[in-house]
């Protein structure tokens, strides 16, 4: 029995990895189930043994990617050291690394929200949950950095991040991360006065 579970777990992982690659490259709605199954080299039954629908698979992919990004982001912040200002600005250093990645193709969460605009849709909610998690991290970093209104600063920083994500995707450059980092430093300075 354990062998079956390991095999099933590998197929599920392969399905999630393939779905992530295809959804990120081509879009959530564009990728059909048949294409996904062929690319992942799994049977339709495998898909439906793990996910009741394509939307459920998309939500699982979004949640997995969110966990990965939040973990990488937290590691980048922690590696920066103890300076509250530098820890907060490390978020934008992370963006610069992300934008410089050969696989960068925009924000998967903004794409999901755009493709599923109904705020009650499970895919939209999963993508927005990631944006809320980033905001929560920003509020914490803003508090540590001594902002008088950490929530307002976090909201402004989140807008900078999303703008930088869109600009980097549109231009294929890392410059938006550097520009957003400079703007974040100015916002932080103003938020402490």
N, C-alpha and C positions, 0 to 999 in steps of 0.2 A: 504493500500500500504506500509506503513513503516514496517509492520510486515513481509511482503515478503522480503523487503530489508535486514532486520536483519537476517532472516533465510538464505537468499542467502549469506550474509556476513559470517555467521557462517560456512556454507558449504564450502565456499572458504577458510576460515581460517583452517578448518579441513583438507581440501585437501592440503594446503601448509604445514601444520605441518606433515601430514603423508608422503608427498613427501620428505620433509627434512629428516625425520627419515629413510626412506627407501633408499634414494639416498646416504645419509651419511654412512649408514651401508653397503649397497650392491654395490653401484656405480650407476652412472647416466644411463649408457647404459644398465646395467643388469636388472634394474627394468622395467617390462612391464606395460603398461597401465592397463591391467586387474588386475594385482596384486595390483597396486596402488588404483584402484577403490574399490576393495574388502576390502582392509585394511582401507580405508577412509570411507567405507560404503556410497558411493555416486554413482549416476548413471553416465553413460558416458556423457549424456547430460549436467550434472552439470559441468563436466570437460570442455566440449567444449563451454559452456556458458561463462566461465571465461578465457579460454586459447585456442588459435586457434590450438595449437600443443603441443606435449610433450616438445619440445625445448623451447617453450614460458613459459611453467610451470617451467622448469629447470631454466631459466633465472630469473623468479620471485622468486624462492626459493633462488637462489644465491644472488640476490639483497637484499632480506629480511634478510638473514643471515649476509650479509656484513654490513647492517645498525646496526644489533644487536651487532656484534663484535666491530665495530667502536665506538658505543656508550659505550659499556663496557670498551673498551680500553681507551677512553677519560676520563671516570669516574675514572679509576684507576690512570691515570696520574694526574688528578686534585686533587685526594685525597692524593697524595704524598706531596703536599705542594708547596712551591715557589722555592725551589732549582732547578735550571735548569738541573744540572747534575742528580739529583735524579728523576726528571720528565722524562728525557730521559731514564734512566735505568728502570723506572717503566714499560716500554714496556716489558722488559724481566721478571719482576715480574708477569705481567699479563700472560705471556707464562707459567710460572711455575704453576700458578693456573689452567690454561687451561689444561696443561699436566697432572695435578693431578686429573682432573675431571674423574669420572668413565665412562663417555660417550665419552671421547676423542678417536678419531679414525683417527688421521691425519688431514691434511689440505684439507678441502672441495674444496678450490679454486685451489690448486695444482692438486688435483684429476680431477677437471673439465678441466683444461688446458691439462692434460695428456690424458683424454678420448676424448677431442675435440681439436686435435693439429692444425687444420686449424686456423690460426690467424684471419681469416675473419668470422669465425663461431660465431653466436650470443652468444653461451654458453661460448666459449673461451674469447670473448671480455668482457662479464659480469664478469667472474672470474678475468681477468686481470685488470679490472676497480677497483676491490677491492685491488689488489696489488698496483695499482697506488695511491689509496686513503691512504693506509698505508704509502707509500713512502712520500706523501705530508705531512702527520703528522710528519714523521721522519725529513723531511727537516726543518719544523717549530721548532721542538724540538732541532735540531742541531744548528739552528740559535740562539735560546734562550740560548743554552749552550755555545755559543761563538766559534763555529767551524769556522776556516778560510774558509773552503770550505764545507758548509753545505750539498750541493747536493752530493758531493763525499762521505761524511760521511754517509748520508742517504742511498746511494746505498750499501755501505759496511754493514750497519746495516740490511738492507733488506735481503741481502744474508745470514747474520748470523741467522736471524729469520727463513728464509725458510730452512736452514740447520738444525736448531734446531727442527723445525716442523717435518721434515723427520726422524731425528734421534730419537725423542721422540716416533713417531709412530712405528718405527722399533723395538725399545727396550722396549717400555712400561714404560719408566722411565722419571722422571722430571729433571734428571741431565743435559740434553742438554740445558735447560733454564738457569741453573746456569752457565754452561760453556760459553754459549753465552753472558750472562750478564757480566762475567769477561772480555771476549774479547771486548765487547762493551765499557766497562770502559777504557780499554787500547787504543782502537781506538779513543775515545773521548779525552783522554789525548794527544795523538799524533796529533789530529786534531786541537788542540789549540796552539801548538808550532809553 
